[in-house]
Amino acid sequence: MWQTRDGTTYKSRPRVLLTFFRRSRDNWKRKAREAKAALKLAKNQNRAVQESRARWKAQAKELEAELRRLREESEEQKTALPGREVMIARPRG
């Protein structure tokens, strides 16, 4: 039996314990590094998704405003020329 300075006793030799404790420490450090890397990746992906969503939202608002303007313009042309149909070119796509 081996006893440490704080009074803890172990059945194994100190060299065996040292190897075990080092391996244990290295394993939890590796797990902590992997978790930190995974968290960083998730944060970066979240930020990228939020930025992309904001860009798409802004583009959708711009297109809605343009559509509203074109509809108003179309209505104005219809009322300006009663009895005549006005052809409005629609974008192909």
DONUTI-108117 format. One record per atom (N, C-alpha, C, O): residue in three letters; x negated, y negated, z negated; atom name; residue number from 1. Coordinates in Angstrom, 3 decimals. Each point is the difference from the previous one (the first is absolute). Example, Ala and Ser with C-alpha at 12.3 -4.5 7.8 and 13.67 -1.06 7.14 Angstrom:
# DONUTI-108117
+-----+----------+----------+----------+------+-----+
| res |        X |        Y |        Z | atom |   n |
+-----+----------+----------+----------+------+-----+
| Ala |  -13.190 |    5.690 |   -7.800 |    N |   1 |
| Ala |    0.890 |   -1.190 |    0.000 |   CA |   1 |
| Ala |   -0.900 |   -1.200 |    0.000 |    C |   1 |
| Ala |   -1.036 |    0.019 |   -0.665 |    O |   1 |
| Ser |    1.386 |   -1.069 |    1.385 |    N |   2 |
| Ser |   -0.820 |   -1.190 |   -0.060 |   CA |   2 |
| Ser |    0.770 |   -1.090 |   -0.730 |    C |   2 |
| Ser |   -0.509 |   -1.108 |   -0.169 |    O |   2 |
+-----+----------+----------+----------+------+-----+
//
This chain:
# DONUTI-108117
+-----+----------+----------+----------+------+-----+
| res |        X |        Y |        Z | atom |   n |
+-----+----------+----------+----------+------+-----+
| Met |   -0.834 |    1.178 |    0.000 |    N |   1 |
| Met |    0.834 |   -1.178 |    0.000 |   CA |   1 |
| Met |   -0.884 |   -1.250 |    0.000 |    C |   1 |
| Met |   -1.032 |   -0.079 |   -0.667 |    O |   1 |
| Trp |    1.506 |   -0.902 |    1.465 |    N |   2 |
| Trp |   -0.717 |   -1.261 |    0.093 |   CA |   2 |
| Trp |    0.893 |   -1.097 |   -0.552 |    C |   2 |
| Trp |    1.209 |   -0.028 |    0.231 |    O |   2 |
| Gln |   -1.841 |   -0.870 |   -0.965 |    N |   3 |
| Gln |    0.757 |   -1.084 |   -0.602 |   CA |   3 |
| Gln |   -0.576 |   -1.336 |    0.453 |    C |   3 |
| Gln |   -1.216 |   -0.187 |    0.022 |    O |   3 |
| Thr |    2.113 |   -0.753 |    0.344 |    N |   4 |
| Thr |   -0.432 |   -1.327 |    0.426 |   CA |   4 |
| Thr |   -0.162 |   -0.913 |   -1.207 |    C |   4 |
| Thr |    0.307 |    0.388 |   -1.127 |    O |   4 |
| Arg |   -0.788 |   -1.593 |    1.365 |    N |   5 |
| Arg |   -0.222 |   -0.952 |   -1.104 |   CA |   5 |
| Arg |    1.303 |   -0.387 |   -0.682 |    C |   5 |
| Arg |    0.027 |   -0.274 |   -1.200 |    O |   5 |
| Asp |    1.065 |    0.252 |    1.983 |    N |   6 |
| Asp |    1.278 |   -0.399 |   -0.605 |   CA |   6 |
| Asp |    0.708 |    1.168 |   -0.678 |    C |   6 |
| Asp |    1.098 |   -0.168 |   -0.532 |    O |   6 |
| Gly |   -1.706 |    1.337 |    0.545 |    N |   7 |
| Gly |    0.563 |    1.141 |   -0.715 |   CA |   7 |
| Gly |    0.763 |    0.976 |    0.876 |    C |   7 |
| Gly |    0.440 |    1.034 |   -0.503 |    O |   7 |
| Thr |   -0.256 |   -1.314 |    1.814 |    N |   8 |
| Thr |    0.694 |    0.910 |    0.895 |   CA |   8 |
| Thr |   -0.879 |    1.223 |    0.235 |    C |   8 |
| Thr |   -1.202 |   -0.124 |    0.236 |    O |   8 |
| Thr |    1.800 |    1.287 |   -0.302 |    N |   9 |
| Thr |   -0.781 |    1.229 |    0.218 |   CA |   9 |
| Thr |    0.404 |    0.651 |    1.315 |    C |   9 |
| Thr |    1.163 |   -0.033 |    0.401 |    O |   9 |
| Tyr |   -2.163 |    0.630 |    0.265 |    N |  10 |
| Tyr |    0.204 |    0.692 |    1.266 |   CA |  10 |
| Tyr |   -0.674 |    1.361 |   -0.083 |    C |  10 |
| Tyr |   -1.024 |    0.151 |   -0.665 |    O |  10 |
| Lys |    1.601 |    0.842 |    1.343 |    N |  11 |
| Lys |   -0.590 |    1.332 |    0.034 |   CA |  11 |
| Lys |   -1.063 |    0.105 |    1.091 |    C |  11 |
| Lys |   -0.927 |    0.802 |   -0.109 |    O |  11 |
| Ser |    1.061 |   -1.608 |    1.157 |    N |  12 |
| Ser |   -0.921 |    0.065 |    1.127 |   CA |  12 |
| Ser |   -1.278 |   -0.788 |   -0.278 |    C |  12 |
| Ser |   -0.041 |   -0.868 |   -0.872 |    O |  12 |
| Arg |   -0.995 |    1.195 |    1.636 |    N |  13 |
| Arg |   -1.279 |   -0.702 |   -0.127 |   CA |  13 |
| Arg |    0.143 |   -1.439 |    0.525 |    C |  13 |
| Arg |    0.851 |   -0.256 |    0.851 |    O |  13 |
| Pro |   -1.654 |   -0.664 |   -1.336 |    N |  14 |
| Pro |    0.081 |   -1.399 |    0.440 |   CA |  14 |
| Pro |   -0.204 |   -0.160 |    1.498 |    C |  14 |
| Pro |    0.679 |   -0.820 |    0.618 |    O |  14 |
| Arg |   -1.584 |    1.570 |   -0.017 |    N |  15 |
| Arg |   -0.252 |   -0.127 |    1.445 |   CA |  15 |
| Arg |    1.255 |    0.386 |    0.798 |    C |  15 |
| Arg |    0.328 |   -0.657 |    0.989 |    O |  15 |
| Val |    0.354 |    1.689 |   -1.401 |    N |  16 |
| Val |    1.240 |    0.428 |    0.673 |   CA |  16 |
| Val |    1.073 |   -1.065 |   -0.173 |    C |  16 |
| Val |    0.720 |   -0.336 |    0.940 |    O |  16 |
| Leu |   -0.626 |   -0.189 |   -2.160 |    N |  17 |
| Leu |    0.985 |   -1.057 |   -0.249 |   CA |  17 |
| Leu |   -0.313 |   -1.240 |    0.828 |    C |  17 |
| Leu |    0.901 |   -0.627 |    0.557 |    O |  17 |
| Leu |   -2.177 |    0.280 |   -0.479 |    N |  18 |
| Leu |   -0.403 |   -1.169 |    0.766 |   CA |  18 |
| Leu |    0.409 |    0.141 |    1.468 |    C |  18 |
| Leu |    0.520 |   -0.942 |    0.597 |    O |  18 |
| Thr |   -0.754 |    2.106 |   -0.030 |    N |  19 |
| Thr |    0.388 |    0.256 |    1.390 |   CA |  19 |
| Thr |    1.514 |   -0.116 |    0.164 |    C |  19 |
| Thr |    0.490 |   -0.607 |    0.952 |    O |  19 |
| Phe |    0.239 |    1.198 |   -1.895 |    N |  20 |
| Phe |    1.465 |   -0.047 |    0.063 |   CA |  20 |
| Phe |    0.512 |   -1.438 |   -0.089 |    C |  20 |
| Phe |    0.849 |   -0.414 |    0.789 |    O |  20 |
| Phe |   -1.371 |   -0.341 |   -1.753 |    N |  21 |
| Phe |    0.462 |   -1.375 |   -0.193 |   CA |  21 |
| Phe |   -0.363 |   -0.891 |    1.187 |    C |  21 |
| Phe |    0.791 |   -0.857 |    0.393 |    O |  21 |
| Arg |   -1.974 |    1.051 |    0.176 |    N |  22 |
| Arg |   -0.373 |   -0.771 |    1.195 |   CA |  22 |
| Arg |    0.935 |    0.299 |    1.157 |    C |  22 |
| Arg |    0.475 |   -0.911 |    0.678 |    O |  22 |
| Arg |   -0.213 |    2.197 |   -0.457 |    N |  23 |
| Arg |    0.899 |    0.389 |    1.090 |   CA |  23 |
| Arg |    1.389 |   -0.579 |   -0.223 |    C |  23 |
| Arg |    0.640 |   -0.490 |    0.930 |    O |  23 |
| Ser |   -0.186 |    0.554 |   -2.175 |    N |  24 |
| Ser |    1.318 |   -0.549 |   -0.340 |   CA |  24 |
| Ser |    0.034 |   -1.508 |    0.265 |    C |  24 |
| Ser |    0.954 |   -0.507 |    0.590 |    O |  24 |
| Arg |   -1.995 |   -0.206 |   -1.026 |    N |  25 |
| Arg |   -0.073 |   -1.446 |    0.224 |   CA |  25 |
| Arg |   -0.035 |   -0.323 |    1.490 |    C |  25 |
| Arg |    0.695 |   -0.905 |    0.461 |    O |  25 |
| Asp |   -1.506 |    1.648 |    0.289 |    N |  26 |
| Asp |   -0.101 |   -0.237 |    1.437 |   CA |  26 |
| Asp |    1.338 |    0.238 |    0.694 |    C |  26 |
| Asp |    0.360 |   -0.724 |    0.929 |    O |  26 |
| Asn |    0.376 |    1.739 |   -1.381 |    N |  27 |
| Asn |    1.307 |    0.299 |    0.599 |   CA |  27 |
| Asn |    1.008 |   -1.118 |   -0.260 |    C |  27 |
| Asn |    0.718 |   -0.404 |    0.915 |    O |  27 |
| Trp |   -0.653 |   -0.103 |   -2.152 |    N |  28 |
| Trp |    0.987 |   -1.057 |   -0.250 |   CA |  28 |
| Trp |   -0.406 |   -1.295 |    0.674 |    C |  28 |
| Trp |    0.862 |   -0.783 |    0.401 |    O |  28 |
| Lys |   -2.174 |    0.539 |   -0.267 |    N |  29 |
| Lys |   -0.431 |   -1.199 |    0.730 |   CA |  29 |
| Lys |    0.371 |    0.115 |    1.475 |    C |  29 |
| Lys |    0.441 |   -0.973 |    0.611 |    O |  29 |
| Arg |   -0.621 |    2.158 |   -0.044 |    N |  30 |
| Arg |    0.365 |    0.217 |    1.397 |   CA |  30 |
| Arg |    1.497 |   -0.197 |    0.191 |    C |  30 |
| Arg |    0.429 |   -0.649 |    0.954 |    O |  30 |
| Lys |    0.363 |    1.208 |   -1.861 |    N |  31 |
| Lys |    1.455 |   -0.159 |    0.091 |   CA |  31 |
| Lys |    0.410 |   -1.472 |   -0.122 |    C |  31 |
| Lys |    0.909 |   -0.462 |    0.689 |    O |  31 |
| Ala |   -1.590 |   -0.259 |   -1.570 |    N |  32 |
| Ala |    0.312 |   -1.426 |   -0.174 |   CA |  32 |
| Ala |   -0.351 |   -0.780 |    1.266 |    C |  32 |
| Ala |    0.758 |   -0.878 |    0.413 |    O |  32 |
| Arg |   -1.903 |    1.188 |    0.209 |    N |  33 |
| Arg |   -0.379 |   -0.673 |    1.252 |   CA |  33 |
| Arg |    1.010 |    0.290 |    1.104 |    C |  33 |
| Arg |    0.386 |   -0.894 |    0.753 |    O |  33 |
| Glu |    0.040 |    2.161 |   -0.663 |    N |  34 |
| Glu |    0.976 |    0.370 |    1.032 |   CA |  34 |
| Glu |    1.327 |   -0.709 |   -0.226 |    C |  34 |
| Glu |    0.629 |   -0.469 |    0.948 |    O |  34 |
| Ala |   -0.203 |    0.392 |   -2.209 |    N |  35 |
| Ala |    1.258 |   -0.693 |   -0.303 |   CA |  35 |
| Ala |   -0.101 |   -1.488 |    0.327 |    C |  35 |
| Ala |    0.944 |   -0.597 |    0.516 |    O |  35 |
| Lys |   -2.093 |    0.010 |   -0.818 |    N |  36 |
| Lys |   -0.205 |   -1.421 |    0.290 |   CA |  36 |
| Lys |    0.030 |   -0.246 |    1.501 |    C |  36 |
| Lys |    0.588 |   -0.979 |    0.460 |    O |  36 |
| Ala |   -1.219 |    1.863 |    0.304 |    N |  37 |
| Ala |   -0.010 |   -0.138 |    1.459 |   CA |  37 |
| Ala |    1.413 |    0.163 |    0.565 |    C |  37 |
| Ala |    0.399 |   -0.735 |    0.903 |    O |  37 |
| Ala |    0.354 |    1.701 |   -1.437 |    N |  38 |
| Ala |    1.377 |    0.210 |    0.466 |   CA |  38 |
| Ala |    0.869 |   -1.214 |   -0.320 |    C |  38 |
| Ala |    0.830 |   -0.406 |    0.813 |    O |  38 |
| Leu |   -1.022 |   -0.168 |   -1.989 |    N |  39 |
| Leu |    0.763 |   -1.193 |   -0.378 |   CA |  39 |
| Leu |   -0.338 |   -1.173 |    0.915 |    C |  39 |
| Leu |    0.891 |   -0.733 |    0.429 |    O |  39 |
| Lys |   -2.175 |    0.556 |   -0.132 |    N |  40 |
| Lys |   -0.413 |   -1.086 |    0.885 |   CA |  40 |
| Lys |    0.604 |    0.180 |    1.384 |    C |  40 |
| Lys |    0.468 |   -0.963 |    0.607 |    O |  40 |
| Leu |   -0.478 |    2.200 |   -0.103 |    N |  41 |
| Leu |    0.586 |    0.280 |    1.307 |   CA |  41 |
| Leu |    1.494 |   -0.312 |    0.003 |    C |  41 |
| Leu |    0.511 |   -0.607 |    0.941 |    O |  41 |
| Ala |    0.184 |    1.024 |   -1.996 |    N |  42 |
| Ala |    1.442 |   -0.255 |   -0.085 |   CA |  42 |
| Ala |    0.293 |   -1.503 |   -0.056 |    C |  42 |
| Ala |    0.946 |   -0.474 |    0.629 |    O |  42 |
| Lys |   -1.760 |   -0.272 |   -1.384 |    N |  43 |
| Lys |    0.212 |   -1.448 |   -0.084 |   CA |  43 |
| Lys |   -0.219 |   -0.659 |    1.360 |    C |  43 |
| Lys |    0.762 |   -0.878 |    0.402 |    O |  43 |
| Asn |   -1.811 |    1.310 |    0.303 |    N |  44 |
| Asn |   -0.277 |   -0.573 |    1.318 |   CA |  44 |
| Asn |    1.116 |    0.325 |    0.985 |    C |  44 |
| Asn |    0.404 |   -0.854 |    0.790 |    O |  44 |
| Gln |    0.093 |    2.085 |   -0.835 |    N |  45 |
| Gln |    1.091 |    0.381 |    0.898 |   CA |  45 |
| Gln |    1.254 |   -0.798 |   -0.327 |    C |  45 |
| Gln |    0.715 |   -0.437 |    0.902 |    O |  45 |
| Asn |   -0.449 |    0.247 |   -2.173 |    N |  46 |
| Asn |    1.176 |   -0.760 |   -0.414 |   CA |  46 |
| Asn |   -0.093 |   -1.444 |    0.499 |    C |  46 |
| Asn |    0.976 |   -0.553 |    0.507 |    O |  46 |
| Arg |   -2.163 |   -0.052 |   -0.657 |    N |  47 |
| Arg |   -0.202 |   -1.369 |    0.467 |   CA |  47 |
| Arg |    0.189 |   -0.087 |    1.512 |    C |  47 |
| Arg |    0.630 |   -0.932 |    0.499 |    O |  47 |
| Ala |   -1.176 |    1.904 |    0.225 |    N |  48 |
| Ala |    0.121 |   -0.002 |    1.458 |   CA |  48 |
| Ala |    1.461 |    0.142 |    0.428 |    C |  48 |
| Ala |    0.446 |   -0.664 |    0.936 |    O |  48 |
| Val |    0.289 |    1.525 |   -1.622 |    N |  49 |
| Val |    1.417 |    0.194 |    0.329 |   CA |  49 |
| Val |    0.782 |   -1.278 |   -0.274 |    C |  49 |
| Val |    0.864 |   -0.382 |    0.790 |    O |  49 |
| Gln |   -1.158 |   -0.277 |   -1.898 |    N |  50 |
| Gln |    0.707 |   -1.248 |   -0.325 |   CA |  50 |
| Gln |   -0.304 |   -1.088 |    1.027 |    C |  50 |
| Gln |    0.896 |   -0.740 |    0.407 |    O |  50 |
| Glu |   -2.155 |    0.644 |    0.010 |    N |  51 |
| Glu |   -0.349 |   -1.006 |    1.015 |   CA |  51 |
| Glu |    0.679 |    0.309 |    1.323 |    C |  51 |
| Glu |    0.505 |   -0.902 |    0.669 |    O |  51 |
| Ser |   -0.491 |    2.165 |   -0.291 |    N |  52 |
| Ser |    0.649 |    0.404 |    1.249 |   CA |  52 |
| Ser |    1.501 |   -0.302 |   -0.060 |    C |  52 |
| Ser |    0.581 |   -0.501 |    0.963 |    O |  52 |
| Arg |    0.025 |    0.808 |   -2.087 |    N |  53 |
| Arg |    1.433 |   -0.262 |   -0.176 |   CA |  53 |
| Arg |    0.294 |   -1.491 |    0.109 |    C |  53 |
| Arg |    0.994 |   -0.399 |    0.607 |    O |  53 |
| Ala |   -1.856 |   -0.418 |   -1.193 |    N |  54 |
| Ala |    0.193 |   -1.457 |    0.067 |   CA |  54 |
| Ala |   -0.127 |   -0.488 |    1.447 |    C |  54 |
| Ala |    0.761 |   -0.864 |    0.435 |    O |  54 |
| Arg |   -1.725 |    1.420 |    0.307 |    N |  55 |
| Arg |   -0.149 |   -0.401 |    1.416 |   CA |  55 |
| Arg |    1.242 |    0.390 |    0.799 |    C |  55 |
| Arg |    0.517 |   -0.808 |    0.773 |    O |  55 |
| Trp |   -0.033 |    2.043 |   -0.953 |    N |  56 |
| Trp |    1.190 |    0.451 |    0.741 |   CA |  56 |
| Trp |    1.221 |   -0.830 |   -0.374 |    C |  56 |
| Trp |    0.824 |   -0.323 |    0.856 |    O |  56 |
| Lys |   -0.710 |   -0.016 |   -2.120 |    N |  57 |
| Lys |    1.136 |   -0.795 |   -0.459 |   CA |  57 |
| Lys |   -0.029 |   -1.386 |    0.633 |    C |  57 |
| Lys |    1.033 |   -0.513 |    0.430 |    O |  57 |
| Ala |   -2.219 |   -0.093 |   -0.374 |    N |  58 |
| Ala |   -0.131 |   -1.327 |    0.613 |   CA |  58 |
| Ala |    0.325 |    0.067 |    1.490 |    C |  58 |
| Ala |    0.669 |   -0.880 |    0.541 |    O |  58 |
| Gln |   -1.150 |    1.931 |    0.112 |    N |  59 |
| Gln |    0.287 |    0.143 |    1.428 |   CA |  59 |
| Gln |    1.494 |    0.195 |    0.234 |    C |  59 |
| Gln |    0.557 |   -0.560 |    0.944 |    O |  59 |
| Ala |    0.097 |    1.351 |   -1.797 |    N |  60 |
| Ala |    1.438 |    0.220 |    0.149 |   CA |  60 |
| Ala |    0.773 |   -1.309 |   -0.184 |    C |  60 |
| Ala |    0.955 |   -0.268 |    0.728 |    O |  60 |
| Lys |   -1.371 |   -0.541 |   -1.701 |    N |  61 |
| Lys |    0.671 |   -1.288 |   -0.217 |   CA |  61 |
| Lys |   -0.173 |   -0.922 |    1.199 |    C |  61 |
| Lys |    0.940 |   -0.685 |    0.402 |    O |  61 |
| Glu |   -2.149 |    0.667 |    0.173 |    N |  62 |
| Glu |   -0.235 |   -0.819 |    1.185 |   CA |  62 |
| Glu |    0.878 |    0.451 |    1.162 |    C |  62 |
| Glu |    0.577 |   -0.827 |    0.706 |    O |  62 |
| Leu |   -0.480 |    2.129 |   -0.514 |    N |  63 |
| Leu |    0.809 |    0.512 |    1.101 |   CA |  63 |
| Leu |    1.490 |   -0.244 |   -0.225 |    C |  63 |
| Leu |    0.741 |   -0.259 |    0.948 |    O |  63 |
| Glu |   -0.302 |    0.341 |   -2.207 |    N |  64 |
| Glu |    1.397 |   -0.306 |   -0.297 |   CA |  64 |
| Glu |    0.301 |   -1.464 |    0.289 |    C |  64 |
| Glu |    1.063 |   -0.324 |    0.530 |    O |  64 |
| Ala |   -1.986 |   -0.554 |   -0.871 |    N |  65 |
| Ala |    0.187 |   -1.437 |    0.266 |   CA |  65 |
| Ala |    0.049 |   -0.250 |    1.501 |    C |  65 |
| Ala |    0.817 |   -0.788 |    0.475 |    O |  65 |
| Glu |   -1.694 |    1.461 |    0.272 |    N |  66 |
| Glu |   -0.004 |   -0.167 |    1.454 |   CA |  66 |
| Glu |    1.302 |    0.537 |    0.598 |    C |  66 |
| Glu |    0.571 |   -0.615 |    0.901 |    O |  66 |
| Leu |   -0.109 |    1.742 |   -1.393 |    N |  67 |
| Leu |    1.261 |    0.571 |    0.492 |   CA |  67 |
| Leu |    1.160 |   -0.952 |   -0.288 |    C |  67 |
| Leu |    0.858 |   -0.216 |    0.855 |    O |  67 |
| Arg |   -0.836 |   -0.348 |   -2.059 |    N |  68 |
| Arg |    1.053 |   -0.946 |   -0.360 |   CA |  68 |
| Arg |   -0.039 |   -1.222 |    0.926 |    C |  68 |
| Arg |    1.039 |   -0.478 |    0.453 |    O |  68 |
| Arg |   -2.259 |   -0.022 |   -0.177 |    N |  69 |
| Arg |   -0.151 |   -1.160 |    0.890 |   CA |  69 |
| Arg |    0.478 |    0.335 |    1.406 |    C |  69 |
| Arg |    0.684 |   -0.809 |    0.626 |    O |  69 |
| Leu |   -1.031 |    1.981 |   -0.124 |    N |  70 |
| Leu |    0.411 |    0.390 |    1.347 |   CA |  70 |
| Leu |    1.515 |    0.194 |    0.088 |    C |  70 |
| Leu |    0.612 |   -0.342 |    1.012 |    O |  70 |
| Arg |   -0.017 |    0.880 |   -2.053 |    N |  71 |
| Arg |    1.461 |    0.160 |    0.003 |   CA |  71 |
| Arg |    0.694 |   -1.360 |    0.013 |    C |  71 |
| Arg |    0.977 |   -0.205 |    0.719 |    O |  71 |
| Glu |   -1.494 |   -0.712 |   -1.520 |    N |  72 |
| Glu |    0.577 |   -1.350 |   -0.015 |   CA |  72 |
| Glu |   -0.163 |   -0.661 |    1.358 |    C |  72 |
| Glu |    0.916 |   -0.657 |    0.494 |    O |  72 |
| Glu |   -2.078 |    0.831 |    0.101 |    N |  73 |
| Glu |   -0.260 |   -0.557 |    1.325 |   CA |  73 |
| Glu |    0.952 |    0.599 |    1.027 |    C |  73 |
| Glu |    0.501 |   -0.710 |    0.872 |    O |  73 |
| Ser |   -0.256 |    1.989 |   -0.968 |    N |  74 |
| Ser |    0.914 |    0.672 |    0.915 |   CA |  74 |
| Ser |    1.422 |   -0.543 |   -0.164 |    C |  74 |
| Ser |    0.699 |   -0.249 |    0.982 |    O |  74 |
| Glu |   -0.289 |    0.074 |   -2.230 |    N |  75 |
| Glu |    1.340 |   -0.554 |   -0.255 |   CA |  75 |
| Glu |    0.118 |   -1.422 |    0.536 |    C |  75 |
| Glu |    1.037 |   -0.377 |    0.546 |    O |  75 |
| Glu |   -2.086 |   -0.403 |   -0.701 |    N |  76 |
| Glu |    0.027 |   -1.374 |    0.514 |   CA |  76 |
| Glu |    0.125 |   -0.006 |    1.523 |    C |  76 |
| Glu |    0.718 |   -0.826 |    0.563 |    O |  76 |
| Gln |   -1.418 |    1.746 |    0.101 |    N |  77 |
| Gln |    0.068 |    0.065 |    1.450 |   CA |  77 |
| Gln |    1.387 |    0.456 |    0.458 |    C |  77 |
| Gln |    0.501 |   -0.475 |    1.020 |    O |  77 |
| Lys |    0.112 |    1.382 |   -1.756 |    N |  78 |
| Lys |    1.337 |    0.458 |    0.365 |   CA |  78 |
| Lys |    1.021 |   -1.125 |   -0.131 |    C |  78 |
| Lys |    0.895 |   -0.134 |    0.835 |    O |  78 |
| Thr |   -1.031 |   -0.671 |   -1.880 |    N |  79 |
| Thr |    0.959 |   -1.097 |   -0.195 |   CA |  79 |
| Thr |   -0.286 |   -1.158 |    0.946 |    C |  79 |
| Thr |    0.914 |   -0.751 |    0.342 |    O |  79 |
| Ala |   -2.153 |    0.591 |    0.085 |    N |  80 |
| Ala |   -0.351 |   -1.096 |    0.903 |   CA |  80 |
| Ala |    0.533 |    0.254 |    1.405 |    C |  80 |
| Ala |    0.320 |   -0.945 |    0.722 |    O |  80 |
| Leu |   -0.223 |    2.193 |   -0.334 |    N |  81 |
| Leu |    0.458 |    0.345 |    1.347 |   CA |  81 |
| Leu |    1.241 |    0.901 |   -0.090 |    C |  81 |
| Leu |   -0.100 |    1.211 |    0.195 |    O |  81 |
| Pro |    1.258 |   -1.794 |   -0.487 |    N |  82 |
| Pro |    1.186 |    0.849 |   -0.090 |   CA |  82 |
| Pro |    0.353 |    0.593 |    1.374 |    C |  82 |
| Pro |   -0.065 |   -0.689 |    1.019 |    O |  82 |
| Gly |    0.426 |    1.928 |   -1.009 |    N |  83 |
| Gly |    0.381 |    0.654 |    1.249 |   CA |  83 |
| Gly |   -1.169 |    0.615 |    0.732 |    C |  83 |
| Gly |    0.206 |    0.765 |    0.942 |    O |  83 |
| Arg |   -1.417 |   -1.068 |   -1.339 |    N |  84 |
| Arg |   -1.178 |    0.593 |    0.646 |   CA |  84 |
| Arg |   -0.744 |    0.849 |   -1.021 |    C |  84 |
| Arg |   -0.269 |   -0.433 |   -1.121 |    O |  84 |
| Glu |   -0.049 |    1.633 |    1.533 |    N |  85 |
| Glu |   -0.777 |    0.885 |   -0.867 |   CA |  85 |
| Glu |   -1.487 |   -0.320 |    0.175 |    C |  85 |
| Glu |   -0.479 |   -0.147 |    1.125 |    O |  85 |
| Val |   -0.198 |    0.047 |   -2.163 |    N |  86 |
| Val |   -1.437 |   -0.268 |    0.071 |   CA |  86 |
| Val |   -0.731 |    1.289 |   -0.325 |    C |  86 |
| Val |    0.264 |    0.645 |   -1.014 |    O |  86 |
| Met |   -1.179 |   -0.286 |    1.884 |    N |  87 |
| Met |   -0.785 |    1.212 |   -0.209 |   CA |  87 |
| Met |   -1.240 |   -0.351 |   -0.820 |    C |  87 |
| Met |   -0.754 |   -0.910 |    0.344 |    O |  87 |
| Ile |    0.568 |    1.628 |   -1.399 |    N |  88 |
| Ile |   -1.187 |   -0.208 |   -0.844 |   CA |  88 |
| Ile |   -0.874 |    1.220 |    0.159 |    C |  88 |
| Ile |    0.441 |    1.135 |   -0.178 |    O |  88 |
| Ala |   -1.676 |   -1.389 |    0.514 |    N |  89 |
| Ala |   -0.951 |    1.104 |    0.185 |   CA |  89 |
| Ala |   -0.320 |    0.594 |   -1.361 |    C |  89 |
| Ala |   -0.313 |   -0.720 |   -0.949 |    O |  89 |
| Arg |    0.397 |    2.037 |    0.866 |    N |  90 |
| Arg |   -0.327 |    0.688 |   -1.244 |   CA |  90 |
| Arg |   -1.361 |    0.678 |    0.170 |    C |  90 |
| Arg |   -0.299 |    0.559 |    1.056 |    O |  90 |
| Pro |   -0.487 |   -0.613 |   -2.068 |    N |  91 |
| Pro |   -1.319 |    0.643 |    0.108 |   CA |  91 |
| Pro |    0.140 |    1.504 |    0.111 |    C |  91 |
| Pro |    0.859 |    0.610 |   -0.637 |    O |  91 |
| Arg |   -1.709 |   -0.031 |    1.448 |    N |  92 |
| Arg |    0.020 |    1.448 |    0.154 |   CA |  92 |
| Arg |   -0.899 |    0.606 |   -1.054 |    C |  92 |
| Arg |   -1.017 |   -0.580 |   -0.378 |    O |  92 |
| Gly |    1.390 |    1.716 |   -0.077 |    N |  93 |
| Gly |   -0.883 |    0.594 |   -0.997 |   CA |  93 |
| Gly |    0.555 |    1.176 |   -0.544 |    C |  93 |
| Gly |   -0.615 |    0.633 |   -0.859 |    O |  93 |
+-----+----------+----------+----------+------+-----+
//
